[in-house]
């Protein structure tokens, strides 16, 4: 997997980067990914947004 497809997912509540993932940049050009994930710092499920 190439590094330019890697993205960081940041918790919207505590602003910590807790997940790394990848996405297809050909199909999802200008869309910022947002997923519900478990944050171990908040200790609950929160929305995580893609960062640069």
N, CA and C atoms as an extended XYZ file, in Angstrom:
156
Properties=species:S:1:pos:R:3:atomname:S:1:resname:S:1:resid:I:1 pbc="F F F"
N         0.849       -1.177        0.000 N   UNK     1
C         0.000        0.000        0.000 CA  UNK     1
C         0.892        1.237        0.000 C   UNK     1
N         0.571        2.198       -0.849 N   UNK     2
C         1.408        3.389       -0.929 CA  UNK     2
C         1.038        4.394        0.156 C   UNK     2
N         1.991        5.221        0.510 N   UNK     3
C         1.793        6.172        1.593 CA  UNK     3
C         0.876        7.324        1.200 C   UNK     3
N         0.741        7.630       -0.093 N   UNK     4
C        -0.115        8.745       -0.473 CA  UNK     4
C        -1.600        8.408       -0.361 C   UNK     4
N        -1.948        7.151       -0.184 N   UNK     5
C        -3.338        6.755        0.041 CA  UNK     5
C        -3.695        6.724        1.524 C   UNK     5
N        -2.714        6.886        2.402 N   UNK     6
C        -2.957        6.834        3.835 CA  UNK     6
C        -3.607        8.125        4.314 C   UNK     6
N        -4.560        7.998        5.240 N   UNK     7
C        -5.199        9.156        5.857 CA  UNK     7
C        -5.191        8.970        7.371 C   UNK     7
N        -5.287       10.071        8.095 N   UNK     8
C        -5.394       10.037        9.551 CA  UNK     8
C        -6.817       10.387        9.933 C   UNK     8
N        -7.351        9.689       10.928 N   UNK     9
C        -8.692        9.965       11.434 CA  UNK     9
C        -8.560       10.561       12.831 C   UNK     9
N        -9.127       11.759       13.002 N   UNK    10
C        -9.001       12.513       14.245 CA  UNK    10
C       -10.353       12.570       14.943 C   UNK    10
N       -10.349       12.380       16.245 N   UNK    11
C       -11.569       12.458       17.044 CA  UNK    11
C       -12.072       13.904       17.036 C   UNK    11
N       -13.368       14.087       16.853 N   UNK    12
C       -13.913       15.445       16.791 CA  UNK    12
C       -14.084       16.067       18.170 C   UNK    12
N       -14.058       15.259       19.223 N   UNK    13
C       -14.249       15.806       20.567 CA  UNK    13
C       -12.933       16.143       21.249 C   UNK    13
N       -11.993       15.201       21.270 N   UNK    14
C       -10.734       15.462       21.986 CA  UNK    14
C        -9.577       15.824       21.059 C   UNK    14
N        -9.787       15.788       19.747 N   UNK    15
C        -8.815       16.212       18.717 CA  UNK    15
C        -7.523       15.393       18.710 C   UNK    15
N        -7.593       14.115       19.055 N   UNK    16
C        -6.421       13.260       18.977 CA  UNK    16
C        -6.545       12.334       17.773 C   UNK    16
N        -5.415       12.052       17.146 N   UNK    17
C        -5.375       11.132       16.005 CA  UNK    17
C        -5.281        9.720       16.563 C   UNK    17
N        -6.329        8.939       16.370 N   UNK    18
C        -6.357        7.601       16.956 CA  UNK    18
C        -6.372        6.492       15.914 C   UNK    18
N        -6.679        6.815       14.657 N   UNK    19
C        -6.751        5.792       13.617 CA  UNK    19
C        -6.029        6.253       12.361 C   UNK    19
N        -5.462        5.292       11.634 N   UNK    20
C        -4.906        5.503       10.298 CA  UNK    20
C        -5.618        4.536        9.365 C   UNK    20
N        -5.953        5.035        8.189 N   UNK    21
C        -6.664        4.209        7.220 CA  UNK    21
C        -6.209        4.617        5.825 C   UNK    21
N        -6.873        4.075        4.819 N   UNK    22
C        -6.559        4.458        3.445 CA  UNK    22
C        -7.859        4.576        2.674 C   UNK    22
N        -7.818        5.353        1.592 N   UNK    23
C        -8.989        5.501        0.747 CA  UNK    23
C        -8.549        5.614       -0.697 C   UNK    23
N        -9.481        5.318       -1.587 N   UNK    24
C        -9.233        5.424       -3.011 CA  UNK    24
C        -9.445        6.878       -3.415 C   UNK    24
N        -8.371        7.570       -3.754 N   UNK    25
C        -8.459        8.993       -4.058 CA  UNK    25
C        -9.014        9.263       -5.452 C   UNK    25
N        -9.124        8.240       -6.289 N   UNK    26
C        -9.729        8.436       -7.608 CA  UNK    26
C       -11.243        8.532       -7.509 C   UNK    26
N       -11.844        7.775       -6.600 N   UNK    27
C       -13.297        7.785       -6.485 CA  UNK    27
C       -13.788        8.808       -5.464 C   UNK    27
N       -13.007        9.118       -4.450 N   UNK    28
C       -13.395       10.075       -3.409 CA  UNK    28
C       -12.463       11.283       -3.464 C   UNK    28
N       -12.654       12.150       -4.444 N   UNK    29
C       -11.706       13.245       -4.674 CA  UNK    29
C       -11.745       14.304       -3.584 C   UNK    29
N       -12.836       15.058       -3.487 N   UNK    30
C       -12.877       16.212       -2.589 CA  UNK    30
C       -13.666       15.932       -1.312 C   UNK    30
N       -14.019       14.683       -1.081 N   UNK    31
C       -14.845       14.349        0.076 CA  UNK    31
C       -13.950       13.987        1.256 C   UNK    31
N       -14.184       14.648        2.391 N   UNK    32
C       -13.486       14.286        3.621 CA  UNK    32
C       -14.243       13.146        4.289 C   UNK    32
N       -13.541       12.096        4.616 N   UNK    33
C       -14.154       10.911        5.197 CA  UNK    33
C       -14.511       11.175        6.659 C   UNK    33
N       -15.682       10.707        7.089 N   UNK    34
C       -16.099       10.820        8.482 CA  UNK    34
C       -16.740        9.507        8.905 C   UNK    34
N       -16.199        8.899        9.956 N   UNK    35
C       -16.667        7.600       10.440 CA  UNK    35
C       -16.881        7.653       11.945 C   UNK    35
N       -17.813        6.835       12.440 N   UNK    36
C       -17.972        6.664       13.879 CA  UNK    36
C       -17.006        5.578       14.331 C   UNK    36
N       -16.073        5.947       15.207 N   UNK    37
C       -15.082        5.008       15.722 CA  UNK    37
C       -15.000        5.158       17.236 C   UNK    37
N       -14.390        4.171       17.884 N   UNK    38
C       -14.199        4.231       19.327 CA  UNK    38
C       -12.926        4.999       19.639 C   UNK    38
N       -13.034        6.011       20.478 N   UNK    39
C       -11.867        6.784       20.911 CA  UNK    39
C       -11.458        6.282       22.287 C   UNK    39
N       -10.203        5.848       22.418 N   UNK    40
C        -9.764        5.306       23.700 CA  UNK    40
C        -9.483        6.400       24.721 C   UNK    40
N        -9.374        7.647       24.282 N   UNK    41
C        -9.152        8.755       25.206 CA  UNK    41
C       -10.481        9.276       25.761 C   UNK    41
N       -11.502        9.346       24.910 N   UNK    42
C       -12.844        9.749       25.357 CA  UNK    42
C       -13.599        8.578       25.982 C   UNK    42
N       -13.192        7.362       25.639 N   UNK    43
C       -13.797        6.118       26.098 CA  UNK    43
C       -15.253        5.995       25.660 C   UNK    43
N       -15.537        6.411       24.394 N   UNK    44
C       -16.863        6.243       23.819 CA  UNK    44
C       -16.753        6.351       22.302 C   UNK    44
N       -17.833        6.017       21.615 N   UNK    45
C       -17.864        6.135       20.164 CA  UNK    45
C       -18.132        7.585       19.785 C   UNK    45
N       -17.262        8.127       18.941 N   UNK    46
C       -17.374        9.514       18.509 CA  UNK    46
C       -17.135        9.582       17.008 C   UNK    46
N       -17.601       10.641       16.349 N   UNK    47
C       -17.272       10.816       14.931 CA  UNK    47
C       -15.791       11.157       14.762 C   UNK    47
N       -15.153       10.529       13.815 N   UNK    48
C       -13.752       10.789       13.494 CA  UNK    48
C       -13.690       11.341       12.076 C   UNK    48
N       -12.998       12.473       11.898 N   UNK    49
C       -12.879       13.096       10.597 CA  UNK    49
C       -11.482       12.913       10.042 C   UNK    49
N       -11.404       12.918        8.741 N   UNK    50
C       -10.120       12.803        8.060 CA  UNK    50
C        -9.337       14.113        8.193 C   UNK    50
N        -8.047       14.008        8.490 N   UNK    51
C        -7.180       15.184        8.566 CA  UNK    51
C        -6.154       15.106        7.447 C   UNK    51
N        -5.377       16.157        7.295 N   UNK    52
C        -4.349       16.199        6.250 CA  UNK    52
C        -3.180       15.324        6.619 C   UNK    52
